[in-house]
């Protein structure tokens, strides 16, 4: 819908209720920041896996 009205999202932050691979994949070109759920898994797309890797390796600067 946003593409239809020519709105580009540069980044988005998803809390634990929306931190699923499905939602990360919806923002194809945007930088996605997530606060993962307690029972998160690494199944899903490469964008999801890269996002989770960024979170794990340097959590404080990731969420800052």
Secondary structure, DSSP 8 states (H G I E B T S, - for coil): -TTTTT----EEEE-TTT-SHHHHHHSSSSEEEE---TT--S-S-HHHHHHHHHHHHSHHHHH-
